[in-house]
Amino acid sequence: MGEPYYLTTAISYPNGRPHIGHAYEAIAADTIVRFMRSIGRDARLQTGTDEHGLKMAQKARDMGTTARALADEMSQYFKDMCAALNIEYDVFIRTTEPRHHETTRELWRRMKANGDLYLDRYEGWYSVRDEAYYDESELIAGEGGQKLSPQGTPVEWTVEESWFFRLSAYGDRLLAYYNDNPDFIRPESRRNEIARFVEGGLRDLSVSRTSFDWGIKVPTDDGDDDTHVMYVWVDALTNYLTGLGWPEETEEFKRFWPADLHLIGKDIVRFHAVYWPAFLMSAGLALPKQVFGHGFLLNRGQKESKSLGNVTDPVDLAARFGVDPLRYFLMREVVFGQDGSYSPEAIANRCNAELANSYGNLVQRTLSMIFKNIGGELGAFSSAEADDVLLATVAAATREDLPREFAALNFSAGIEAWMRAVFACNAYIDEQAPWTLRKTDPERMRAVLYTLFMAIRDLTIAIAPVVPATAAKVLDQLGIPAEQRRIVDLANGDWYLARVATGERLGQPVGAFPRIELESEETAA
């Protein structure tokens, strides 16, 4: 069992069906966890749905249903999205689960025991859509002088009795933690933004509501307080502990906490990098190692909205272009941490050029020649020719270049390094022309095909975290044993000696990535 690695996504707010932003985060998280497993880590992925709060209660009321019924229905759509996009999570948390209620109440008790919770009266601006409180100085002016949150959402003046968390007592400790752990908040732009926010002074945080009851009841010494429910962000953030069985000292908690990475959207970094570490400090728990705020995914450069009619169902998008091409495009096209844009033609152009024409064609040509020219049997070969050694070196570099970039969450740079090796393979096959060598020098042709075969093995295993289903099909065609398909296995050649000894042959190949053909209305959109 390798070194533990615990990654969480933000849990999704299920007041509507999943959108492309949810898919983007899930795909990135799944790619990271598959990569970590490939380099030998014992990786764990947790995701789920954040089902409490005023926004859910209002949505249910508008739909003529209950908040619980809405949560049950919508949560399933998020599970279905994960299944459709080949997201292999270990835990899917729903905040309506009884175990989560118990975990959250225990966190509350510990914060209260530390003297950080007190009862007072809240008067201030609150955004239902953001489920967030804002200071007057943070608000912006909308049309007609309407006050809006920094996210552009409506705010309303709220007055009610509330429990408060002494966030003001944690400013210096948070800044010291940021200073001592410079990679705690990434990318750097988010870190700077959060540091400025904390340096500006922290006000105590209202952490309970009395104006609605759809949430976790505040615990008291003799039961629960039926008049107060916890602020939804206290509830939501605690899910990262719930999935490990805390407050019990489970094996999972002892092995995986603190989390290695909270992967979230840039709009909720404050909750994860200010509120959450302060709650954990108060409760006496270790802080997560990193919070990464990724950018937004824009539809042709525009943020998706129902009013613009440009909201995309990610499951439909995957059905149209294929799951692995969609995963590849998102990890390749967008510099992780920055905003990115997509369109049908952008997906088709990127995937056709790189997956179909470059990588897919390389695999198809090579395996077809192995099947047709030498009966699918490579045999034992080693070559000292400079061209062969050079290509093997380029392909092997992928074992270092891609993992180095992926470990730093630089996916587009890692895939760029991978593509350079794919291009080198295609240049090699054109230069060596094994179809000509078949007549003039069959042994040389065999050495060329062997060199390409090994390079394709390296390339396919390296890119498998991004395109897992297609990579598995290619590795099946290569005859690579299931237990030899990780990056840490690439230096091991025992599997090849075993297949040579048994006379194992490759069959007729099947294309990996067919070209994507767009409908006329997609290119005209």
Secondary structure, 3 states (H helix, E strand, C coil): CCCEEEEEECCECCCCCCCHHHHHHHHHHHHHHHHHHHCCCEEEEEEEECCCCHHHHHHHHHHCCCHHHHHHHHHHHHHHHHHHCCCCCCEEEECCCHHHHHHHHHHHHHHHHCCCEEEEEEEEEEECCCCEEECHHHCEECHHHCEECCCCCECEEEEEEEEEECHHHHHHHHHHHHHHCCCCEECHHHHHHHHHHHHCCCCCEECEECCCCCCCEEEECCEEEEEEEECHHHHHHCHHHHCCCCCCCCHHHHHHCCCCEEEEEHHHHHHHHHHHHHHHHHHCCCCCCCEEEECCEEECCECCCCCCCCCCCHHHHHHHHCHHHHHHHHHHHCCCCCCEEECHHHHHHHHHHHHHHHHHHHHHHHHHHHHHHCCCCCCCCCCCCHHHHHHHHHHHHHHHHHHHHHHCCCHHHHHHHHHHHHHHHHHHHHHHCHHHHHHHCHHHHHHHHHHHHHHHHHHHHHHCCCCHHHHHHHHHHHCCCHHHCCHHHCCCCHHHHHHHHHCCCCCCCCCCCCCCCCCHHHHHC
